Amino acid sequence: MKILFKILPLIALIVLMLPAFGLAANEPISLPEMSLKVAEGEGFSTTIKIVIMLTVLTLLPAIILMMTSFTRFVIVFSLLRHAMGLQQTPPNQVLLGIALFMTFFIMSPVLTEVYNDAVVPYLDEEVSEQQAFEKGIVPFRKFMLSQVSDSSLELFMDMGDVKDVEDYEGVPTSVLIPAFITSELKNAFQVGFVIFIPFLIIDMVVASILMSMGMFMLPPVMISLPFKLMIFVLVDGWGLLIGSMVESFHL
């Protein structure tokens, strides 16, 4: 009963507001019209374009991960933090931000070419949606083909049973993207291995010194961490790391 008394005022308010919506006068509710038709010889309707745009925005993070340099940067930065023995410094937001802006720096020529060759003609209604997509994917394919390894391409071409390919331009995009991701993972872990070596040597030296002094209860990481930070700063570690990674893309 108490719940009923709480609901009755809400029902009364809704009934009083019905004339404002035309329901009390038995007027039909008019909904906005949505056209999903595609006229012959014309492009998609406005509704279809909005749906496509929302779909692209939803898949944008996946596109950034699959077809750009973001994967290599974020993995290397994460391995660097683990190699130095830092838990949450720099935080994940900072590492993701650095990786994202470095991705924009690396991909700026590609994005500029996509904008000039595909986006601008499509906005000017000079090309159709299909033609804009075909022109826009070409710069990304060039970038991925310049970074992918032959072993990764052969692996996915064998798994996809793709044989009639004379050159790199004939590699399907469905094969090129996973091969590119695999190559990026391989390159990122190779850089991470090189990063781990000097920090591992510092940890071993500090641990040996502490054991020789009989300080078995003192964690070596507590002593080696300041030395690793000092050496990393003195050699301009961030500049060396980012500079070498940018050069690894052969821009």
Stockholm file with secondary structure:
# STOCKHOLM 1.0

chainA/1-251         MKILFKILPLIALIVLMLPAFGLAANEPISLPEMSLKVAEGEGFSTTIKIVIMLTVLTLLPAIILMMTSFTRFVIVFSLLRHAMGLQQTPPNQVLLGIALFMTFFIMSPVLTEVYNDAVVPYLDEEVSEQQAFEKGIVPFRKFMLSQVSDSSLELFMDMGDVKDVEDYEGVPTSVLIPAFITSELKNAFQVGFVIFIPFLIIDMVVASILMSMGMFMLPPVMISLPFKLMIFVLVDGWGLLIGSMVESFHL
#=GR chainA/1-251 SS CHHHHHHHHHHHHHHHHGGGGTTTTTCCCCCCCCCCCCCTTSCCCHHHHHHHHHHHHHHHHHHHHHHSSHHHHHHHHHHHHHHTTCSSSSCHHHHHHHHHHHHHHHHHHHHHHHIIIIIHHHHTTSSCHHHHHHHHHHHHHHHHHHHCCHHHHHHHHHHTTCCCCCSGGGSCHHHHHHHHHHHHHHHHHHHHHHHHHHHHHHHHHHHHHHHHTTCCSSCHHHHHHHHHHHHHHHTTHHHHHHHHHHHHTTC
#=GC SS_cons         CHHHHHHHHHHHHHHHHGGGGTTTTTCCCCCCCCCCCCCTTSCCCHHHHHHHHHHHHHHHHHHHHHHSSHHHHHHHHHHHHHHTTCSSSSCHHHHHHHHHHHHHHHHHHHHHHHIIIIIHHHHTTSSCHHHHHHHHHHHHHHHHHHHCCHHHHHHHHHHTTCCCCCSGGGSCHHHHHHHHHHHHHHHHHHHHHHHHHHHHHHHHHHHHHHHHTTCCSSCHHHHHHHHHHHHHHHTTHHHHHHHHHHHHTTC
//
